[in-house]
Amino acid sequence: MKQLNNVSLVCIDCVNHGAALAAIKNSLKEINVDKALFFTDRYFKIEGVEVVVIPKIDSKDSYSHFLIKEIYKYIDTDFIITIQHDGWIICGDAWSDEFYEYDYIGAKWLYIDHRNVGNGAVSFRSKKLLNALGTDDFIEITPPCDEIIGRLCARDRIPPLA
C-alpha cells in the first residue's frame, strides 16, 4: 500500500451512499492517507473514515459549488485526492512524489483546443488551490468544478498560488 503524506482522501456524495462507501474502501486498499473524509447527508459509522454530515447535495451544480466554495473549510492537510462513487484509486503504486509539486492534477479528457487535462472525478488538489478558489472572488462560476479549474482557469488567468 502506498503511503501519501499530508493528503486527505475526499468523497462527496448524498445520492449513491453505498457505492461511495465502496469507492472509499477500495481506494484505502491502495493508498494510506492522513485522513479519509466522506461528506454526505447521513451519518455512517465507518472505521478509519471521518463522516462529515452536510446539507443534501443533489445536483452537479450543488456538488461543484461545495467542492469549489466550501470544501477548503474542512481540510487541514496540504493536499486532497477526490474520488466519486464511480471512480476511485485502483493502483496506488502509480503514485509519484512529483505530484506534490502541483496544485491540480486531473485525468485527460478529449477536447480539440489543447486544454485536455483536468477531469476532476479522481483528482489531486492542493490546499493552496482550495483556499484560493474558496476564499477569493476571482472565480464566481462553479459548475462543473473540474472544467472551471482545468479549462476556464488556465495557468495565465489565475493568480499564482503562494
DSSP file (Angstrom, degrees, kcal/mol; ACC not computed):
  #  RESIDUE AA STRUCTURE BP1 BP2  ACC     N-H-->O    O-->H-N    N-H-->O    O-->H-N    TCO  KAPPA ALPHA  PHI   PSI    X-CA   Y-CA   Z-CA
    1    1 A M              0   0    0      0, 0.0     2,-0.4     0, 0.0    30,-0.2   0.000 360.0 360.0 360.0 135.1    0.0    0.0    0.0
    2    2 A K  E     -a   31   0A   0     28,-2.1    30,-3.2     1,-0.0     2,-0.5  -0.632 360.0-138.6 -83.1 129.8    1.3    3.4   -1.0
    3    3 A Q  E     -a   32   0A   0     -2,-0.4     2,-0.5    28,-0.2    30,-0.2  -0.779  16.3-168.3 -88.0 124.1    1.8    6.0    1.8
    4    4 A L    >   -     0   0    0     28,-3.0     3,-0.6    -2,-0.5    30,-0.3  -0.968  14.1-143.6-114.1 119.6    0.8    9.5    0.9
    5    5 A N  T 3  S+     0   0    0     -2,-0.5     3,-0.1     1,-0.2    28,-0.1  -0.639  74.6   1.5 -90.1 138.3    1.9   12.1    3.3
    6    6 A N  T 3  S+     0   0    0     -2,-0.3    73,-1.4     1,-0.2    72,-0.5   0.845 100.1 128.4  60.0  38.3   -0.2   15.2    4.3
    7    7 A V  E <   -b   79   0B   0     -3,-0.6    27,-1.9    71,-0.2    28,-1.2  -0.971  44.2-157.5-126.8 138.2   -3.1   14.0    2.0
    8    8 A S  E     -bc  80  35B   0     71,-2.0    73,-2.5    -2,-0.4     2,-0.5  -0.937  15.7-136.7-110.6 138.9   -6.8   13.5    2.7
    9    9 A L  E     -bc  81  36B   0     26,-3.0    28,-3.4    -2,-0.4     2,-0.4  -0.833  28.0-164.9 -89.2 130.3   -9.0   11.3    0.6
   10   10 A V  E     +bc  82  37B   0     71,-3.0    73,-2.4    -2,-0.5     2,-0.4  -0.972  17.7 174.1-126.8 128.9  -12.3   13.1   -0.1
   11   11 A C  E     -bc  83  38B   0     26,-2.1    28,-3.0    -2,-0.4     2,-0.5  -0.998   8.7-168.4-130.4 130.1  -15.6   11.7   -1.3
   12   12 A I  E     + c   0  39B   0     71,-0.6     2,-0.3    -2,-0.4    73,-0.2  -0.972  26.4 141.8-118.7 116.7  -18.7   13.9   -1.5
   13   13 A D        +     0   0    0     26,-2.6    28,-0.3    -2,-0.5    45,-0.1  -0.881  23.2 165.9-161.1 124.5  -22.0   12.0   -2.2
   14   14 A C  S    S+     0   0    0     43,-0.4     3,-0.1    -2,-0.3    26,-0.1   0.194  85.7  42.9-118.2  12.1  -25.5   12.4   -0.9
   15   15 A V  S    S+     0   0    0      1,-0.1     2,-0.7     2,-0.0     3,-0.2   0.700 112.2  41.1-122.5 -48.4  -27.2   10.1   -3.5
   16   16 A N     >  +     0   0    0      1,-0.2     4,-2.7     2,-0.1     5,-0.2  -0.519  65.8 159.0-106.6  62.1  -25.1    6.9   -4.0
   17   17 A H  H  > S+     0   0    0     -2,-0.7     4,-2.5     1,-0.2     5,-0.2   0.902  71.5  45.4 -56.1 -50.4  -24.1    6.2   -0.4
   18   18 A G  H  > S+     0   0    0      1,-0.2     4,-2.1     2,-0.2    -1,-0.2   0.917 115.6  45.7 -63.3 -44.8  -23.3    2.5   -0.8
   19   19 A A  H  > S+     0   0    0      2,-0.2     4,-2.3     1,-0.2    -1,-0.2   0.880 112.4  52.4 -66.6 -37.3  -21.3    3.0   -4.0
   20   20 A A  H  X S+     0   0    0     -4,-2.7     4,-2.2     2,-0.2    -2,-0.2   0.921 109.3  49.0 -64.3 -43.4  -19.4    5.9   -2.5
   21   21 A L  H  X S+     0   0    0     -4,-2.5     4,-2.5    -5,-0.2    -2,-0.2   0.898 110.8  50.6 -62.5 -40.0  -18.5    3.9    0.6
   22   22 A A  H  X S+     0   0    0     -4,-2.1     4,-2.8     2,-0.2    -1,-0.2   0.901 109.0  51.8 -63.9 -40.0  -17.3    1.1   -1.6
   23   23 A A  H  X S+     0   0    0     -4,-2.3     4,-2.3     2,-0.2    66,-0.3   0.895 110.4  48.6 -63.5 -40.1  -15.1    3.6   -3.6
   24   24 A I  H  X S+     0   0    0     -4,-2.2     4,-2.4     2,-0.2    -2,-0.2   0.951 113.5  46.2 -63.5 -48.9  -13.6    4.9   -0.3
   25   25 A K  H  X S+     0   0    0     -4,-2.5     4,-0.7     1,-0.2    -2,-0.2   0.904 112.9  49.9 -61.9 -42.0  -12.9    1.4    0.9
   26   26 A N  H >< S+     0   0    0     -4,-2.8     3,-0.7     1,-0.2     4,-0.5   0.906 111.4  49.2 -63.0 -41.4  -11.4    0.3   -2.4
   27   27 A S  H >X S+     0   0    0     -4,-2.3     4,-2.0     1,-0.2     3,-1.6   0.902 106.2  56.1 -63.6 -41.2   -9.2    3.4   -2.5
   28   28 A L  H 3< S+     0   0    0     -4,-2.4    -1,-0.2     1,-0.3    -2,-0.2   0.613  98.2  62.4 -71.8 -10.4   -8.0    2.8    1.0
   29   29 A K  T << S+     0   0    0     -3,-0.7    -1,-0.3    -4,-0.7    -2,-0.2   0.680 112.8  37.1 -78.2 -19.3   -6.8   -0.7    0.0
   30   30 A E  T <4 S+     0   0    0     -3,-1.6   -28,-2.1    -4,-0.5     2,-0.3   0.749 122.4  30.4-102.6 -31.9   -4.4    1.1   -2.5
   31   31 A I  E  <  -a    2   0A   0     -4,-2.0     2,-0.5   -30,-0.2    -1,-0.2  -0.952  60.0-144.1-133.7 150.2   -3.2    4.2   -0.5
   32   32 A N  E     +a    3   0A   0    -30,-3.2   -28,-3.0    -2,-0.3     2,-0.2  -0.972  31.0 177.9-112.2 117.9   -2.7    5.1    3.1
   33   33 A V        -     0   0    0     -2,-0.5   -25,-0.2   -30,-0.2   -28,-0.1  -0.707  41.9-114.7-117.3 166.7   -3.6    8.8    3.7
   34   34 A D  S    S+     0   0    0    -27,-1.9     2,-0.3   -30,-0.3   -26,-0.2   0.875  99.5   9.2 -67.4 -36.8   -3.7   11.0    6.8
   35   35 A K  E     -c    8   0B   0    -28,-1.2   -26,-3.0     2,-0.0     2,-0.5  -0.997  56.5-155.4-144.6 146.0   -7.4   11.3    6.6
   36   36 A A  E     -c    9   0B   0     -2,-0.3    14,-3.2    12,-0.3     2,-0.5  -0.993  23.2-169.8-118.4 121.4  -10.3    9.8    4.8
   37   37 A L  E     -cd  10  50B   0    -28,-3.4   -26,-2.1    -2,-0.5     2,-0.6  -0.944  13.2-168.9-119.8 128.6  -13.4   12.1    4.6
   38   38 A F  E     -cd  11  51B   0     12,-2.6    14,-2.8    -2,-0.5     2,-0.6  -0.956   8.4-162.3-116.7 111.3  -16.9   11.2    3.5
   39   39 A F  E     +cd  12  52B   0    -28,-3.0   -26,-2.6    -2,-0.6     2,-0.3  -0.843  33.3 135.9 -94.9 117.7  -19.1   14.3    3.0
   40   40 A T  E     - d   0  53B   0     12,-2.1    14,-2.7    -2,-0.6   -26,-0.2  -0.928  63.7-109.3-155.0 173.3  -22.7   13.2    3.0
   41   41 A D  S    S+     0   0    0     -2,-0.3     2,-0.3   -28,-0.3    15,-0.1   0.421  97.1  56.3 -93.0   0.8  -26.2   14.0    4.2
   42   42 A R  S    S-     0   0    0     10,-0.1     2,-0.5     2,-0.0    -2,-0.1  -0.932  84.1-113.7-129.6 153.6  -26.4   11.0    6.6
   43   43 A Y        +     0   0    0     -2,-0.3     2,-0.4    10,-0.1    -2,-0.1  -0.749  34.3 176.7 -88.7 133.7  -24.3    9.7    9.4
   44   44 A F        -     0   0    0     -2,-0.5     2,-0.7     2,-0.1     7,-0.2  -0.977  26.9-136.1-128.2 144.6  -22.4    6.5    8.9
   45   45 A K        +     0   0    0     -2,-0.4     2,-0.4     5,-0.1     5,-0.1  -0.910  35.6 165.2-101.7 112.3  -20.0    4.8   11.3
   46   46 A I  B >   -G   49   0C   0     -2,-0.7     3,-2.1     3,-0.5     2,-0.1  -0.984  38.8-118.9-132.6 119.8  -17.1    3.6    9.3
   47   47 A E  T 3  S+     0   0    0     -2,-0.4     3,-0.1     1,-0.3    -2,-0.0  -0.360  98.8   8.9 -60.4 128.7  -13.8    2.6   10.8
   48   48 A G  T 3  S+     0   0    0      1,-0.2     2,-0.4    -2,-0.1   -12,-0.3   0.466 110.2  98.6  82.2   2.2  -11.0    4.8    9.6
   49   49 A V  B <   -G   46   0C   0     -3,-2.1     2,-0.6   -14,-0.1    -3,-0.5  -0.985  64.4-143.4-126.4 128.5  -13.3    7.3    7.8
   50   50 A E  E     -d   37   0B   0    -14,-3.2   -12,-2.6    -2,-0.4     2,-0.5  -0.808  17.8-151.7 -88.3 119.5  -14.4   10.6    9.2
   51   51 A V  E     -d   38   0B   0     -2,-0.6     2,-0.6    -7,-0.2   -12,-0.2  -0.822   7.7-165.0 -94.6 125.4  -18.0   11.2    8.1
   52   52 A V  E     -d   39   0B   0    -14,-2.8   -12,-2.1    -2,-0.5     2,-0.5  -0.944  13.4-142.9-113.1 113.3  -19.0   14.9    7.8
   53   53 A V  E     +d   40   0B   0     -2,-0.6   -12,-0.2   -14,-0.2   -14,-0.1  -0.641  29.9 169.1 -80.6 125.4  -22.7   15.5    7.6
   54   54 A I        -     0   0    0    -14,-2.7     3,-0.1    -2,-0.5    -2,-0.0  -0.820  43.6 -76.9-127.4 164.9  -23.6   18.3    5.2
   55   55 A P  S    S-     0   0    0      0, 0.0    -1,-0.1     0, 0.0   -14,-0.0  -0.343  71.8 -77.9 -60.0 149.8  -26.8   19.6    3.7
   56   56 A K        -     0   0    0    -15,-0.1     2,-0.6     1,-0.1   -16,-0.0  -0.241  40.6-156.5 -57.6 129.0  -28.0   17.4    0.9
   57   57 A I        +     0   0    0     -3,-0.1   -43,-0.4     1,-0.1   -16,-0.1  -0.949  25.1 160.2-104.6 117.5  -26.2   17.8   -2.4
   58   58 A D        +     0   0    0     -2,-0.6     2,-0.3   -45,-0.1    -1,-0.1   0.188  51.2  48.1-130.2  17.5  -28.5   16.6   -5.2
   59   59 A S  S  > S-     0   0    0      1,-0.1     4,-2.1     0, 0.0     5,-0.2  -0.978  78.9-113.3-150.5 162.2  -27.2   18.2   -8.4
   60   60 A K  H  > S+     0   0    0     -2,-0.3     4,-2.7     1,-0.2    85,-0.3   0.869 117.5  55.2 -62.9 -36.3  -24.0   18.6  -10.3
   61   61 A D  H  > S+     0   0    0      2,-0.2     4,-2.6     1,-0.2    -1,-0.2   0.932 109.5  43.9 -63.9 -45.7  -24.3   22.4   -9.6
   62   62 A S  H  > S+     0   0    0      2,-0.2     4,-2.3     1,-0.2    -1,-0.2   0.860 113.4  52.7 -70.0 -32.7  -24.5   22.0   -5.9
   63   63 A Y  H  X S+     0   0    0     -4,-2.1     4,-2.5     2,-0.2    -2,-0.2   0.953 111.7  45.5 -61.7 -49.7  -21.7   19.4   -5.9
   64   64 A S  H  X S+     0   0    0     -4,-2.7     4,-2.4     1,-0.2     5,-0.3   0.911 111.7  51.9 -62.3 -43.1  -19.4   21.8   -7.9
   65   65 A H  H  X>S+     0   0    0     -4,-2.6     4,-3.2     1,-0.2     5,-0.5   0.933 111.2  47.4 -59.3 -45.7  -20.3   24.7   -5.6
   66   66 A F  I  X>S+     0   0    0     -4,-2.3     5,-2.3     1,-0.2     4,-1.8   0.925 114.1  46.7 -62.0 -44.4  -19.5   22.7   -2.5
   67   67 A L  I  <5S+     0   0    0     -4,-2.5    -1,-0.2     3,-0.2    -2,-0.2   0.837 122.0  35.6 -69.4 -32.7  -16.1   21.5   -3.9
   68   68 A I  I  <5S+     0   0    0     -4,-2.4    -2,-0.2    -5,-0.2    -3,-0.2   0.901 132.0  22.8 -85.6 -44.1  -15.1   25.0   -5.1
   69   69 A K  I  <5S+     0   0    0     -4,-3.2    -3,-0.2    -5,-0.3    -2,-0.2   0.585 130.5  26.6-105.9 -11.6  -16.5   27.2   -2.4
   70   70 A E  I ><<S+     0   0    0     -4,-1.8     3,-1.8    -5,-0.5     4,-0.3   0.726  95.2  76.8-121.8 -33.6  -16.9   25.1    0.8
   71   71 A I  G >><S+     0   0    0     -5,-2.3     3,-2.1     1,-0.3     4,-0.6   0.814  84.4  68.7 -59.1 -33.8  -14.5   22.2    0.9
   72   72 A Y  G >4 S+     0   0    0     58,-0.3     3,-0.8     1,-0.3    -1,-0.3   0.794  89.8  65.2 -56.6 -28.3  -11.5   24.2    1.9
   73   73 A K  G <4 S+     0   0    0     -3,-1.8    -1,-0.3     1,-0.2    -2,-0.2   0.713 105.7  43.0 -66.5 -20.8  -13.1   24.9    5.3
   74   74 A Y  G <4 S+     0   0    0     -3,-2.1     2,-0.5    -4,-0.3    -1,-0.2   0.487  94.0  92.8-103.9  -6.6  -12.9   21.2    6.2
   75   75 A I    <<  +     0   0    0     -3,-0.8     5,-0.1    -4,-0.6     0, 0.0  -0.787  33.0 165.5-102.5 127.9   -9.4   20.4    5.0
   76   76 A D        +     0   0    0     -2,-0.5     2,-0.2     3,-0.1    -1,-0.1   0.258  56.2  84.9-121.8  11.2   -6.3   20.5    7.2
   77   77 A T  S    S-     0   0    0      2,-0.1   -70,-0.1     1,-0.1   -71,-0.1  -0.676  85.9-116.0-100.9 166.1   -3.8   18.6    5.1
   78   78 A D  S    S+     0   0    0    -72,-0.5    49,-3.1    -2,-0.2    50,-0.4   0.664  93.5  23.9 -76.6 -15.3   -1.8   20.2    2.4
   79   79 A F  E     -bE   7 126B   0    -73,-1.4   -71,-2.0    47,-0.3     2,-0.3  -0.971  61.4-158.2-146.1 157.3   -3.5   18.1   -0.4
   80   80 A I  E     -bE   8 125B   0     45,-2.6    45,-2.6    -2,-0.3     2,-0.5  -0.968   9.5-150.2-131.5 154.6   -6.6   16.1   -1.2
   81   81 A I  E     -bE   9 124B   0    -73,-2.5   -71,-3.0    -2,-0.3     2,-0.4  -0.995  21.0-150.7-117.1 122.0   -7.5   13.4   -3.6
   82   82 A T  E     +bE  10 123B   0     41,-2.5    41,-1.2    -2,-0.5     2,-0.3  -0.735  18.4 175.4 -92.3 141.3  -11.1   13.5   -4.7
   83   83 A I  E     -b   11   0B   0    -73,-2.4   -71,-0.6    -2,-0.4     2,-0.3  -0.884  12.8-150.9-132.5 168.1  -12.9   10.3   -5.6
   84   84 A Q  B >   -H   87   0D   0      3,-2.7     3,-1.7    -2,-0.3   -71,-0.1  -0.843  37.6 -94.1-134.0 172.6  -16.5    9.6   -6.6
   85   85 A H  T 3  S+     0   0    0      1,-0.3     3,-0.1    -2,-0.3   -62,-0.1   0.754 127.4  36.7 -60.8 -23.5  -18.9    6.7   -6.3
   86   86 A D  T 3  S+     0   0    0      1,-0.2     2,-0.3    35,-0.0    -1,-0.3   0.165 118.7  49.4-116.0  17.7  -17.9    5.6   -9.8
   87   87 A G  B <   +H   84   0D   0     -3,-1.7    -3,-2.7    34,-0.1     2,-0.3  -0.900  62.7 144.9-157.2 126.1  -14.2    6.5   -9.8
   88   88 A W        -     0   0    0     -2,-0.3     2,-0.4    -5,-0.2   -64,-0.1  -0.873  54.6 -62.8-151.0 178.7  -11.6    5.6   -7.2
   89   89 A I        +     0   0    0    -66,-0.3   -60,-0.2    -2,-0.3     3,-0.2  -0.573  46.5 166.4 -73.8 123.6   -7.9    4.8   -6.7
   90   90 A I  S    S+     0   0    0     -2,-0.4     2,-0.2     1,-0.2    -1,-0.2   0.564  70.2  31.9-114.5 -14.0   -7.1    1.5   -8.5
   91   91 A C    >   +     0   0    0      1,-0.1     3,-2.0     2,-0.0    -1,-0.2  -0.653  54.9 176.7-147.4  86.5   -3.3    1.5   -8.5
   92   92 A G  G >  S+     0   0    0      1,-0.3     3,-1.8    -2,-0.2    -1,-0.1   0.778  79.5  69.5 -59.9 -27.5   -1.6    3.2   -5.5
   93   93 A D  G 3  S+     0   0    0      1,-0.3    -1,-0.3   -91,-0.1   -62,-0.0   0.622  83.5  72.0 -68.6 -11.2    1.8    2.2   -6.9
   94   94 A A  G <  S+     0   0    0     -3,-2.0    -1,-0.3     2,-0.1    -2,-0.2   0.550  74.6 116.7 -78.5  -6.3    1.3    4.6   -9.7
   95   95 A W    <   -     0   0    0     -3,-1.8     2,-0.4    -4,-0.2    -3,-0.0  -0.320  47.0-167.1 -62.5 142.4    1.8    7.5   -7.2
   96   96 A S    >   -     0   0    0      1,-0.1     3,-2.1    -2,-0.0     4,-0.2  -0.999  26.5-136.8-129.3 135.4    4.8    9.7   -7.7
   97   97 A D  G >  S+     0   0    0     -2,-0.4     3,-1.4     1,-0.3     4,-0.2   0.682 100.1  78.9 -63.9 -14.9    6.1   12.1   -5.1
   98   98 A E  G >  S+     0   0    0      1,-0.2     3,-2.0     2,-0.2    -1,-0.3   0.765  76.0  74.8 -60.5 -25.4    6.5   14.6   -8.0
   99   99 A F  G X  S+     0   0    0     -3,-2.1     3,-2.0     1,-0.3    -1,-0.2   0.801  79.8  71.1 -58.9 -29.0    2.7   15.1   -7.7
  100  100 A Y  G <  S+     0   0    0     -3,-1.4    -1,-0.3     1,-0.3    -2,-0.2   0.671  86.4  67.3 -62.5 -15.4    3.3   17.2   -4.6
  101  101 A E  G <  S+     0   0    0     -3,-2.0     2,-0.3    -4,-0.2    -1,-0.3   0.498  93.8  72.6 -82.0  -3.6    4.8   19.9   -6.9
  102  102 A Y    <   -     0   0    0     -3,-2.0     3,-0.1    -4,-0.1     0, 0.0  -0.801  63.9-151.1-117.2 154.1    1.4   20.6   -8.5
  103  103 A D  S    S+     0   0    0      1,-0.3    23,-2.4    -2,-0.3     2,-0.3   0.695  87.3  17.7 -90.7 -23.6   -1.8   22.3   -7.3
  104  104 A Y  E     +F  125   0B   0     21,-0.2     2,-0.4    25,-0.1    -1,-0.3  -0.957  56.4 176.7-153.3 130.0   -4.1   20.3   -9.5
  105  105 A I  E     +F  124   0B   0     19,-2.4    19,-2.3    -2,-0.3     2,-0.3  -0.975  15.1 164.4-133.2 120.6   -3.8   17.0  -11.4
  106  106 A G  E     -F  123   0B   0     -2,-0.4    14,-0.2    17,-0.2    13,-0.2  -0.938  39.8 -93.6-131.8 156.4   -6.8   15.6  -13.3
  107  107 A A  E     -F  119   0B   0     12,-1.0    12,-2.2    15,-0.5    11,-1.7  -0.182  48.9 -90.6 -66.9 159.4   -7.1   13.0  -15.9
  108  108 A K  E     -F  117   0B   0      9,-0.2     2,-0.3    10,-0.2     9,-0.2  -0.342  42.1-173.9 -66.0 149.3   -7.1   13.7  -19.6
  109  109 A W        -     0   0    0      7,-2.5     2,-0.9    -3,-0.1    -3,-0.0  -0.917  33.0 -94.3-137.5 167.1  -10.3   14.4  -21.4
  110  110 A L        +     0   0    0     -2,-0.3     2,-0.3     2,-0.0     6,-0.0  -0.738  57.8 139.0 -95.9 105.7  -11.0   14.9  -25.1
  111  111 A Y        -     0   0    0     -2,-0.9     3,-0.4     1,-0.0     5,-0.1  -0.948  45.0-141.8-132.7 156.1  -11.1   18.5  -26.3
  112  112 A I  S    S+     0   0    0     -2,-0.3     4,-0.1     1,-0.2    -2,-0.0   0.385  88.9  76.3-100.2   4.7   -9.6   19.7  -29.6
  113  113 A D  S    S-     0   0    0      2,-0.1    -1,-0.2     0, 0.0     3,-0.0   0.238 107.7-109.1-100.4  13.7   -8.3   23.1  -28.2
  114  114 A H  S    S+     0   0    0     -3,-0.4     2,-0.7     1,-0.1     3,-0.1   0.561  91.7 111.7  71.1  11.1   -5.2   21.5  -26.4
  115  115 A R        +     0   0    0      1,-0.1    -1,-0.1    39,-0.0    -2,-0.1  -0.654  36.4 143.3-105.0  72.1   -6.7   22.1  -22.9
  116  116 A N        +     0   0    0     -2,-0.7    -7,-2.5    -5,-0.1     2,-0.4   0.261  39.0  80.0-102.1  10.6   -7.0   18.4  -22.4
  117  117 A V  E     + F   0 108B   0     33,-0.3    -9,-0.2    -9,-0.2   -10,-0.2  -0.954  56.5  75.3-121.5 137.0   -6.2   17.9  -18.7
  118  118 A G  E     +     0   0B   0    -11,-1.7    32,-0.3    -2,-0.4   -11,-0.2   0.430  36.3 154.8 151.7  -4.5   -8.4   18.5  -15.8
  119  119 A N  E     - F   0 107B   0    -12,-2.2   -12,-1.0    -3,-0.2     3,-0.2  -0.266  25.6-162.4 -53.4 130.1  -11.1   15.8  -15.3
  120  120 A G  E     +     0   0B   0    -14,-0.2     3,-0.4     1,-0.2    -1,-0.2   0.456  61.2  99.1-101.3  -1.2  -11.9   16.1  -11.6
  121  121 A A  E    S+     0   0B   0      1,-0.3     2,-0.5   -14,-0.1    -1,-0.2   0.943 106.9  14.2 -53.4 -53.3  -13.6   12.8  -10.8
  122  122 A V  E    S+     0   0B   0     -3,-0.2   -15,-0.5   -39,-0.2    -1,-0.3  -0.959 100.3 146.4-118.5 108.2  -10.4   11.4   -9.4
  123  123 A S  E     -EF  82 106B   0    -41,-1.2   -41,-2.5    -2,-0.5     2,-0.5  -0.944  46.0-128.9-145.0 162.6   -8.0   14.3   -8.9
  124  124 A F  E     +EF  81 105B   0    -19,-2.3   -19,-2.4    -2,-0.3     2,-0.4  -0.952  31.1 177.5-114.5 128.5   -5.2   15.7   -6.8
  125  125 A R  E     -EF  80 104B   0    -45,-2.6   -45,-2.6    -2,-0.5   -21,-0.2  -0.988  23.2-128.5-137.6 141.7   -5.6   19.2   -5.4
  126  126 A S  E  >  -E   79   0B   0    -23,-2.4     4,-2.2    -2,-0.4   -47,-0.3  -0.562  20.7-125.4 -85.9 154.0   -3.5   21.4   -3.1
  127  127 A K  H  > S+     0   0    0    -49,-3.1     4,-2.9     1,-0.2     5,-0.2   0.834 113.2  61.8 -62.5 -33.2   -4.9   23.2   -0.1
  128  128 A K  H  > S+     0   0    0    -50,-0.4     4,-2.3     2,-0.2    -1,-0.2   0.925 106.2  44.7 -59.1 -43.8   -3.5   26.3   -1.6
  129  129 A L  H  > S+     0   0    0      2,-0.2     4,-2.8     1,-0.2     5,-0.3   0.930 112.1  51.6 -65.8 -45.2   -5.8   25.8   -4.6
  130  130 A L  H  X S+     0   0    0     -4,-2.2     4,-2.4     1,-0.2   -58,-0.3   0.918 112.4  46.5 -57.7 -44.3   -8.7   25.0   -2.4
  131  131 A N  H  X S+     0   0    0     -4,-2.9     4,-2.6     2,-0.2     5,-0.4   0.919 112.4  49.9 -64.3 -44.1   -8.2   28.2   -0.4
  132  132 A A  H  X S+     0   0    0     -4,-2.3     4,-1.6    -5,-0.2     6,-0.2   0.927 115.8  41.8 -62.2 -45.5   -7.7   30.4   -3.5
  133  133 A L  H  < S+     0   0    0     -4,-2.8    -1,-0.2     1,-0.2    -2,-0.2   0.890 119.3  44.7 -68.8 -39.1  -10.9   29.1   -5.1
  134  134 A G  H  < S+     0   0    0     -4,-2.4    -2,-0.2    -5,-0.3    -1,-0.2   0.828 123.8  29.1 -76.3 -32.9  -12.9   29.1   -1.9
  135  135 A T  H  < S+     0   0    0     -4,-2.6     2,-0.2    -5,-0.2    -3,-0.2   0.687 103.0  79.0-106.5 -20.6  -11.9   32.5   -0.5
  136  136 A D    ><  -     0   0    0     -4,-1.6     3,-0.5    -5,-0.4     0, 0.0  -0.594  66.2-141.4 -93.4 153.4  -11.1   34.7   -3.5
  137  137 A D  T 3  S+     0   0    0     -2,-0.2    -1,-0.1     1,-0.2    -4,-0.1   0.354  78.8  98.4 -91.5   5.8  -13.6   36.4   -5.7
  138  138 A F  T 3  S+     0   0    0     -6,-0.2     2,-0.5     1,-0.2    -1,-0.2   0.675  85.9  47.6 -71.3 -12.7  -11.7   35.8   -8.9
  139  139 A I    <   +     0   0    0     -3,-0.5    -1,-0.2    -6,-0.2     3,-0.0  -0.976  54.8 153.7-128.9 121.8  -13.9   32.8   -9.6
  140  140 A E        +     0   0    0     -2,-0.5     2,-0.4    -3,-0.0    -1,-0.1   0.692  55.0  80.0-113.2 -31.9  -17.7   33.1   -9.3
  141  141 A I        +     0   0    0      1,-0.1    -1,-0.0     7,-0.0     0, 0.0  -0.648  52.5 174.3 -80.4 131.0  -19.0   30.4  -11.7
  142  142 A T        +     0   0    0     -2,-0.4     6,-0.3     1,-0.1    -1,-0.1   0.816  27.7 115.4-111.6 -35.3  -18.8   27.0  -10.1
  143  143 A P  S    S+     0   0    0      0, 0.0   -82,-0.1     0, 0.0    -1,-0.1  -0.645  82.4  19.3 -90.5 143.5  -20.4   24.2  -12.2
  144  144 A P  S  > S-     0   0    0      0, 0.0     4,-1.9     0, 0.0     3,-0.3   0.711  77.7-163.4 -80.2 144.2  -18.8   22.0  -13.3
  145  145 A C  H  > S+     0   0    0    -85,-0.3     4,-2.1     1,-0.2     5,-0.2   0.844  85.4  52.7 -64.5 -36.9  -15.8   22.4  -11.0
  146  146 A D  H  > S+     0   0    0      1,-0.2     4,-2.9     2,-0.2     5,-0.3   0.874 110.0  49.1 -68.9 -34.0  -13.3   20.4  -13.0
  147  147 A E  H  >>S+     0   0    0     -3,-0.3     5,-2.1     2,-0.2     4,-2.1   0.870 108.5  54.5 -70.2 -35.5  -14.0   22.4  -16.1
  148  148 A I  I  <>S+     0   0    0     -4,-1.9     5,-2.8    -6,-0.3    -2,-0.2   0.945 118.0  34.8 -60.0 -48.4  -13.6   25.6  -14.1
  149  149 A I  I  <5S+     0   0    0     -4,-2.1    -2,-0.2     3,-0.2    -1,-0.2   0.942 125.2  39.1 -73.4 -48.3  -10.2   24.5  -12.9
  150  150 A G  I  <5S+     0   0    0     -4,-2.9   -33,-0.3   -32,-0.3    -3,-0.2   0.722 134.0  11.9 -79.9 -22.6   -8.9   22.7  -15.9
  151  151 A R  I  <5S+     0   0    0     -4,-2.1     3,-0.5    -5,-0.3    -3,-0.2   0.755 127.3  40.7-122.8 -52.0  -10.2   24.9  -18.7
  152  152 A L  I   <S+     0   0    0     -5,-2.1     2,-1.5     1,-0.3    -3,-0.2   0.925 113.6  53.0 -70.5 -44.3  -11.5   28.3  -17.6
  153  153 A C  S   <S+     0   0    0     -5,-2.8    -1,-0.3    -6,-0.3     5,-0.1  -0.448  81.0 177.7 -90.7  62.9   -8.8   29.0  -15.0
  154  154 A A    >>  -     0   0    0     -2,-1.5     3,-2.8    -3,-0.5     4,-1.1  -0.216  46.5 -96.7 -61.4 159.5   -5.9   28.4  -17.4
  155  155 A R  T 34 S+     0   0    0      1,-0.3     3,-0.3     2,-0.2    -1,-0.1   0.813 124.8  49.7 -50.0 -37.6   -2.5   29.0  -15.9
  156  156 A D  T 34 S+     0   0    0      1,-0.2    -1,-0.3     4,-0.0    -2,-0.1   0.467 108.5  55.0 -85.5   1.4   -2.2   32.5  -17.3
  157  157 A R  T <4 S+     0   0    0     -3,-2.8    -1,-0.2     2,-0.1    -2,-0.2   0.630  95.4  66.6-108.1 -17.2   -5.7   33.5  -15.9
  158  158 A I  S  < S-     0   0    0     -4,-1.1     3,-0.1    -3,-0.3   -19,-0.0  -0.790  89.4-101.7-106.9 150.8   -5.5   32.7  -12.2
  159  159 A P        -     0   0    0      0, 0.0    -2,-0.1     0, 0.0    -1,-0.1  -0.334  49.2 -94.2 -62.2 147.1   -3.2   34.4   -9.7
  160  160 A P        -     0   0    0      0, 0.0     2,-0.6     0, 0.0    -4,-0.0  -0.347  39.2-120.2 -60.3 143.7   -0.1   32.5   -8.7
  161  161 A L              0   0    0      1,-0.1   -32,-0.1    -3,-0.1   -33,-0.1  -0.786 360.0 360.0 -90.8 121.6   -0.6   30.4   -5.6
  162  162 A A              0   0    0     -2,-0.6    -1,-0.1   -34,-0.1   -34,-0.0   0.452 360.0 360.0 -85.5 360.0    1.8   31.3   -2.9
